[in-house]
Amino acid sequence: MPVKGVPMGCAGAAFNSGDTEFRAAYDNALSELKSSGEFAKIIEPYGFSAEATLAVKRDDFCPGN
């Protein structure tokens, strides 16, 4: 259950650690989706906060990756 007053974000993707080219392509496409505002349009109708999600970075969970 979400904590009242705390925006709920969503993020998650997994990649083969050796497939850095695919991960870079994914990162580029996701960045474009976020900067266009389309990301927010997709997740916000489901109760997620684009702002909260955008505040989280890969290094927060997987330092050095």
C-alpha positions as CSV (number, residue, x, y, z in Angstrom):
1,M,0.0,0.0,0.0
2,P,1.3,3.5,-0.8
3,V,2.2,5.7,2.1
4,K,-0.2,8.6,2.3
5,G,1.4,11.9,1.1
6,V,4.4,10.2,-0.5
7,P,4.4,10.1,-4.3
8,M,4.8,6.6,-5.7
9,G,7.3,6.1,-8.5
10,C,8.0,3.2,-10.8
11,A,11.2,2.1,-12.3
12,G,12.9,-1.2,-13.2
13,A,14.7,-2.8,-16.0
14,A,17.3,-5.6,-16.2
15,F,20.0,-6.2,-18.7
16,N,22.7,-8.8,-19.4
17,S,25.7,-7.1,-17.8
18,G,27.8,-7.6,-20.9
19,D,25.2,-6.0,-23.2
20,T,26.2,-2.4,-22.7
21,E,25.2,-1.4,-26.3
22,F,21.6,-2.5,-25.8
23,R,21.5,-0.8,-22.3
24,A,22.8,2.4,-23.9
25,A,20.1,2.2,-26.6
26,Y,17.5,1.6,-24.0
27,D,18.7,4.6,-21.9
28,N,18.6,6.9,-24.9
29,A,15.1,5.9,-25.9
30,L,13.9,6.2,-22.2
31,S,15.5,9.6,-21.9
32,E,13.7,10.8,-25.1
33,L,10.4,9.4,-23.7
34,K,10.9,11.2,-20.4
35,S,11.9,14.5,-21.9
36,S,9.0,14.5,-24.4
37,G,6.5,14.2,-21.5
38,E,5.2,11.0,-22.9
39,F,6.6,9.0,-20.0
40,A,4.4,11.0,-17.6
41,K,1.3,10.5,-19.8
42,I,1.9,6.7,-19.7
43,I,2.5,6.2,-16.0
44,E,0.4,8.9,-14.2
45,P,-3.0,7.4,-15.1
46,Y,-2.0,4.3,-13.0
47,G,-1.2,6.4,-9.9
48,F,2.5,6.7,-10.4
49,S,4.4,10.0,-10.1
50,A,6.6,10.9,-13.0
51,E,8.4,13.4,-10.8
52,A,9.2,10.8,-8.2
53,T,10.4,8.4,-10.8
54,L,12.6,10.9,-12.5
55,A,14.3,11.6,-9.2
56,V,15.7,8.1,-9.1
57,K,18.9,7.2,-10.9
58,R,20.5,3.9,-11.8
59,D,23.4,4.6,-9.5
60,D,21.0,4.9,-6.5
61,F,20.4,1.1,-6.9
62,C,23.4,-0.2,-8.8
63,P,26.4,2.0,-8.1
64,G,29.0,1.8,-10.8
65,N,26.6,0.5,-13.5
